[in-house]
């Protein structure tokens, strides 16, 4: 009995000591201390430490004096830590809690910026990756965020950069279509390639990819023996790009994207399902 009692008392003592140590480790600092620690960490480029202090500030003082600024700083700290999904989540939270804030344009801009870079990932920062060949994924979400910024806050200091990124997104979308068209050309699926080129011309007329899109249209129309379509595409190319390399020295359309292809029209139209005639 005495041994059992001693064991019980010893266990209780260990639990109490552990609880005291735990409470000591979880000592809550003043709100201002967390905020100042976070600012100092950010100024020195230590965004991990900054994020830890900002998380603690939000946890213990969610409605405190520094709450709104801490939420904004957390967006930035996570972005700098390359936690793009975390930065976007922090921006969503800020906009949800502070819809009328004077800094809502910043949160919206940072949300778009996080989505803009989310598709690229870390690999694209250090290795040569063909961005046009990647699935656009979050790019359209980024475009929507930037578009909302332009509509809601036309005088925001972030509008100019957002507009340039929207142009870059459109160009990237056009490049993606051209990449797909080239793939279809390699597969000798010329109807599909023509559709991709036409989509670029109709939806991204100011993108750098539009010249190649017109060339793809003209040459695939020619191969498919659609004379009216080919004539219209060549005329459109001549009007917009009179110095295009697709025209020879005599001014005649002389592109060679399909050079060396000799499959039958039936094979092309059916994507090879009926074979060559």
Residue pairs with C-beta under 8 A, 6 or more apart in sequence:
28 60
29 37
29 56
31 57
31 60
31 61
31 64
31 65
31 66
32 65
32 66
34 53
34 54
34 56
34 57
34 60
34 61
34 66
34 70
35 53
35 57
35 66
35 69
35 70
37 49
37 53
38 49
38 50
38 51
38 53
38 54
38 57
38 70
38 73
38 77
39 50
39 73
41 47
41 48
41 49
41 50
41 53
42 50
42 73
42 76
42 77
42 80
47 77
47 78
47 80
47 81
48 81
50 73
50 77
51 74
51 77
51 78
51 81
54 70
54 73
54 74
54 77
55 74
57 64
57 66
57 67
57 70
58 67
58 70
58 71
58 74
61 67
68 94
68 98
68 101
68 103
71 90
71 93
71 94
71 97
71 98
72 94
72 103
72 106
72 107
74 90
75 87
75 90
75 91
75 94
75 107
75 110
76 87
76 110
78 84
78 86
78 87
78 90
79 87
79 110
79 113
79 114
82 122
84 114
84 115
84 117
84 118
85 114
85 118
87 110
87 111
87 114
88 111
88 114
88 115
88 118
91 107
91 108
91 110
91 111
91 114
92 111
94 101
94 103
94 104
94 107
95 104
95 107
95 108
95 111
98 104
98 107
101 107
104 152
104 153
105 149
105 152
105 153
105 156
105 157
105 158
106 158
108 145
108 148
108 149
108 152
108 153
109 145
109 146
109 149
109 156
109 158
109 161
109 162
111 145
112 142
112 143
112 145
112 146
112 149
112 162
112 165
113 142
113 165
115 138
115 139
115 141
115 142
115 145
116 138
116 139
116 142
116 165
116 169
118 137
118 138
118 142
119 134
119 135
119 136
119 137
119 138
119 139
120 129
120 131
120 134
123 129
124 131
130 179
131 172
131 175
132 172
132 175
132 176
132 178
132 179
133 176
133 179
134 176
136 172
136 173
136 176
139 169
139 172
139 173
140 169
142 165
142 169
143 166
143 169
143 170
146 162
146 163
146 165
146 166
146 169
147 166
149 156
149 158
149 159
149 162
150 159
150 162
150 163
150 166
153 159
170 204
170 206
170 207
171 204
171 207
171 208
171 209
173 203
173 204
174 200
174 203
174 204
174 207
174 208
174 209
174 210
174 213
175 207
175 209
177 196
177 197
177 199
177 200
177 204
177 209
177 213
178 196
178 197
178 200
178 209
178 212
178 213
178 216
180 196
181 192
181 193
181 196
181 197
181 200
181 213
181 216
182 193
184 190
184 192
184 193
184 196
185 193
185 216
185 220
185 257
185 258
188 261
188 263
188 267
188 268
188 272
189 268
189 271
190 220
190 223
190 224
190 258
190 268
191 220
191 224
191 268
191 269
192 271
193 216
193 220
194 216
194 217
194 220
194 221
194 224
196 213
196 216
197 212
197 213
197 214
197 215
197 216
197 217
197 220
198 213
198 217
200 207
200 209
200 210
200 213
201 210
201 213
201 214
201 217
201 236
204 210
210 240
211 237
211 240
211 241
211 244
214 233
214 236
214 237
214 240
214 241
215 237
215 244
215 246
215 255
215 257
216 257
217 229
217 233
218 230
218 233
218 234
218 237
218 246
218 253
218 255
219 255
219 257
219 258
220 258
221 227
221 229
221 230
221 233
222 230
223 258
223 261
223 268
224 265
224 268
224 269
225 265
234 253
237 244
237 246
237 253
238 244
238 247
246 253
246 254
246 255
247 253
247 254
248 254
263 272
263 276
264 276
264 277
266 274
266 276
266 277
267 274
267 275
267 276
267 277
